[in-house]
Amino acid sequence: MTTSPDMVIIIIDLVLLTLLCLTAFAIMLVRHLFAVVALTGAFSLLSAGLLVTLDAVDVAFTEAAVGAGISTVLMLGTLALTKRREATKPKLSPIGLMIIFLTGATLIYATPDMPKFGAADSPGLMHIVPDYIEGSKNDIAVPNIVTAILASYRGYDTLGEVAVIFTAGMGVIILLGRRREDEYGYSEDNAAFPLHPEGSDNTTGKDKS
Amino acid sequence: MIEALISHYNYWLIIILMMLGLYVVVSRGNLVKKIVGLNIFQTSVFLLYISLSKVSGGTAPILTGKPESFSNPLPHVLILTAIVVGISTTALGLALVVRIRESYGTIEEDDILIAERSQDVSERNGGSA
């Protein structure tokens, strides 16, 4: 076993990461929101592939189901209820550029302190993980170590996760459960702050019954 | 130099990805696009954690009976939880976008700010608009 990662893994890694960066660029530039959502699905699928090469098969599975599946469906649903097109032209934001260059430089400055990619002696592996691996073999007898940790050693984390999903679900129901005023989902008459009070170009709220 | 490149290139590319997501959040006014940017940022944080757990020569952490070395399973568990929490926040954010569209008739940040300001002015000029 060598300490430096395999050449094949590196090449697959590089290809997938480059594709991810290109997809993110495309998401940044495209203005049609339908295309943006489709690209987000592709982004999730690519990252699921990358997670498989990094040995995280359970995470890849979840990412493919949740990221590429559910979140795409949710976003398409939102687009059906809102607009399909971004109004403003994408323009360079100097403050944004400054923020990301500062943050990125700080993060990259910190990376030499991180364990080498693929190192077998990284600190994260030393502390409690050997116990978990032994325990999942001897005490819990579940072949998948991730399952053993998720459901048994860190069961309370998973309980907290269920609480988070419940809270989010309640929030969505409270926000959207109220019946809409008309079938278009938006009515100029009932809007708290009508944008274009007269001579509006908004076609959805025109038909007054 | 080559040594440092091979041992850290993964982190650097993921950081670039992270910054792309952050830039979409900061610079774009459309609320749906902001949430998409947040998703990119989130996914790259997941990738950063999972890269930390990779052990070269190791396999996925599933016991097969043979003695072998595994990648670190603990970050996998944490990120599984994080993915689910992430979809919860995305769902809540999208629900907020739908509500904002119902109340303001737009999902562009600039238009919402204009509407807010005109509301403030009309309140100052004597109560109900």
Interface residues (C-beta under 8 A of the other chain):
Chain A: M1 T2 T3 S4 P5 D6 I9 I10 D13 L14 L17 T18 L20 C21 A24 F25 I27 M28 L33 V36 V37 T40 F43 S44 S47 L50 L51 L54 D55 A56 V57 D58 V59 T62 E63 V66 G67 I70 S71 L74 M75 G77 T78 L79 L81 T82 K83 E86 A87 T88 P90 K91 L92 S93 I95 G96 L97 I99 I100 F101 T103 G104 L107 I108 T111 P112 M114 P115 K116 F117 G118 A119 A120 S122 G124 L125 I128 V129 Y132 I133 S136 K137 P143 N144 I145 V146 I149 L150 R154 D157 T158 E161 V164 I165 T167 A168 G169 G171 V172 L175 L176 R180 G185 Y186 E188 A191 A192 F193 P194 L195 N202 G205
Chain B: A4 I6 S7 H8 Y9 N10 Y11 W12 L13 I14 I15 I16 L17 M18 M19 L20 G21 L22 Y23 V24 V26 S27 R28 G29 N30 V32 K33 I35 V36 G37 N39 I40 T43 F46 L47 I50 S51 L52 S53 K54 V55 S56 G57 G58 T59 A60 P61 I62 L63 T64 S69 F70 S71 N72 P73 L74 P75 H76 V77 L78 I79 L80 T81 I83 V84 V85 G86 I87 S88 T89 T90 A91 L92 L94 A95 L96 V97 V98 R99 R101 E102 S103 Y104 G105 T106 I107 E108 D110 D111 I114 A115 E116 S118 Q119
